[in-house]
Amino acid sequence: MTSDSKIFVGLRSTRNKPAEHRDTSGPRCQWDGCDKQGIHRAPVGADGEGLYLLFCRNHAKEYSEGYNYVTKLSNPVTARYQREAAGGSRPSWGVRVNHVSETPLPSSIRSGTAKTINARKSAAQSKAAKAALPSRKLKVLEAKAFETLGLPPNATPEEIRSRYKQRLKMYHPDANDGDRSAEEALLAAIDAYKILKLNGFC
C-alpha cells in the first residue's frame, strides 16, 4: 500500500545503515590492544593521587569494576594499570597531589561547645606563634642552642621537645658505657634546651 501523503516523503529507513566513521582526533584508549577513543577518565589510586588514565567506555567499566583506592586490594589487571601509571611507565594525565603537612584550623563556624572553641583558639595561637618565630632575630646563645640540637631556627616547640628527648636517650651514660664525650654532649643538649625554653621557643 502506497501513500501519496507529503508527510512521509522525507523519511528514510534506518536499517542497514553504513558503519559510522570513527573520530580519530581524540586520545586513544590506554587499554592494551584497544584502538578506540579514550574519553573516559579513570583514577590511578593511592600511589598516584590526582592522576588518571583514559579508557574507552567498555574498558573504563572493566577497570572500575576491579578498582580499589588501595592498589593491593584491586583486582590483578586493574592493579597492574595502577602500578604502571603511578610508577611512570604508563602515561597518565592530571597533577599529582601533594598533601599539606600543616594541620588545618578547626572550622570557624561556632558550634557552641567549649571544646571546639578552645581548639580553634589554641590552633590559631600556635599558628600565629609559628609565623612570628622566623621573623625574630636570634641572639648568639639562641642560635648556638638550635645548632647544638641540630634544628633550624624556625623549628616548632614540638620539634624542639622531640629532638631534646632524642638527644637525652642518645647521650645518656647508660647508652654509652660511661663515655665522657657522650656526657659532654648530654650536658650541651640540656643547656641548649634550657636556653630555648627560657626564651619562649618551647
N, C-alpha and C positions, 0 to 999 in steps of 0.2 A: 504494500500500500504506500503510495507516494502522496506527499503533501505539497501543495503549491504555496504554503504559507511562507512569508518572507522572514519569519522569526527564526527558522531552523537553517537558513541558508549559510550562515557563518560558522556553524558548529562542525567540528571535525572529531573523528574518533581518536580516543587517547590510547587505544590498543596498538600493539606493535610499534611503539614509539622507539625511535632510534636511540642507542646508548648515549647518555649525556657526555659532553666533553668535560673532562676533569680540569679543574683550575690548578695550574702548576706554579702559580705565583707565590703561594704561601710556604711556610716551613713544612718540612717532611716529618712524618710520624717517626719517633725515635725508637719504636719497637723494631727489633732485629728482623729484617726481611720485609718490612711493610713500606710501600711506596705511596700511601695515601697522605692527604694533608693532615698535619698535626696542629690542630687548633684548640685542643682541649688540654688545659694545664693540670698537672698532677704534682703535688708537693713531694719533695725529696724526703723530708723527715727530720729527726732529731739531730743527725750529723750534718745536715745542710739546711738549717732554718732560713727561710726567705728565698730558697732556690726551688725551681720547679722544672719538670720535664714536659715535653709536648708530645701528645699522642693523638691518634685518630679516635673517633668515638668508641669503637669496639675495644681497642686496646686500653683506652683510659678507663673503661668499665672493668676490664680484666685486672688492670693494675690496682684500681680502687678496692676491688673485692678482696685482694690479698694484702692491702695496705694496713700497716700499723705504724704509729708515730715512732715507736722504738723499732729500729731495723731488725733486731734479733727476733722480734715477735711476728714480723711479716712473713708471708709465705716465701719459699725459696726464690721464685722468679722475681717477685716484687723486691725482695731484699737485695738481690743482685743489682737491679737498676738503682736502688737507693745508695748502695755502697759505691758503685761506679760514679754516680753523679756527685756524691759528697767528696770522693777522692780526687775528682778532676779528670778521670779517664773517659767520662761520658759528658758531652757538653750540656750545660744547664743554663737557665735564664733566671733573672731576678738578682737580688742583692743579699749576700749572706748577712744574717742578723747578728750583731754584736750585743750581748746582754749588758745592760748598765749595771756596774758593780755597786753603785751607790743605792742605799735603801731609800725608796720613795717616802715622802712625807705622808702621814695619815691624812685621810680626807679632811678637807676644810669645812665640810658640812657639819654643823653641830649635831651631835647625836643625843646630847643631854646626859650622857654618862660621864662621871668624873674620870674614869679610866681613859676614855677616848680623848677627853680634853687635856689631861696630863700628858698622855703620849704625844699628842700634837705639839704641846708646848715644849716638852723636852727634846723632841726631834728637831723643832725649829731652832732651839737654843744651841744644840750641838752642831747643827749645820752652820749657824752664824759664827760659832766659835771656830769651827774648822776653816771657814772663809777668812776669818781675821788673822789666823796664825801665820800664813805665808807672808802677809804684808808687814808683819812685825820684824824689826831688825834685831837679830840675835846678838847678845853680849858674848864676850870671848868665852866665858865659862859655859854658857848655854850651848854654844856651837861645839865646844870640846866635848860636852856631855852627849850630844847627839852623835858625834863622831865615835866616841867610846862605845856607845851601844850599837853603832853601825846602822843608824837610821837617818833618813832625810829630815831637814828642818820642818817640813810640813806633815810629819807623822802624827797620826791621831792618838789620843790618850790610850785607846785600846791597844794600838800597835806598840806604844812605849811600854805599857804594863806587860804585854805578852813577851816582848823582847827581853825585858828585865828578868822575868821568871825563867826564860830560856837560858840566859847567862848565869843565873844563880845555880841552875841544875848542872850546867856545863862546867863551871869553875869550882863547884863545891869540893872541899878536901876529900870527901869520901869517894868522889868520882875520879880523882886524880892521884890517889895513893900519897897524899900529903905533899904533892909537888908545890914548892914555894912560888914558882912563876904563876901557877894557876891561882894561888892565894892572892897574889898582887892583882891579877885580872879581876878576881872576885870583888876585892875592895874598890877597884876603879869603877866597876859596874854599879856597886852600891852608892858610891859618891855621885856618879852621873845621874842616877835615878833620883837621889835626894835633891840635887840642883834643879832638875826638871820639875819635880813636884813642888818645891818651894816657889818656883816662878810661874806656876799655874799651867804647865803643859800637860799635866796628868793628875 
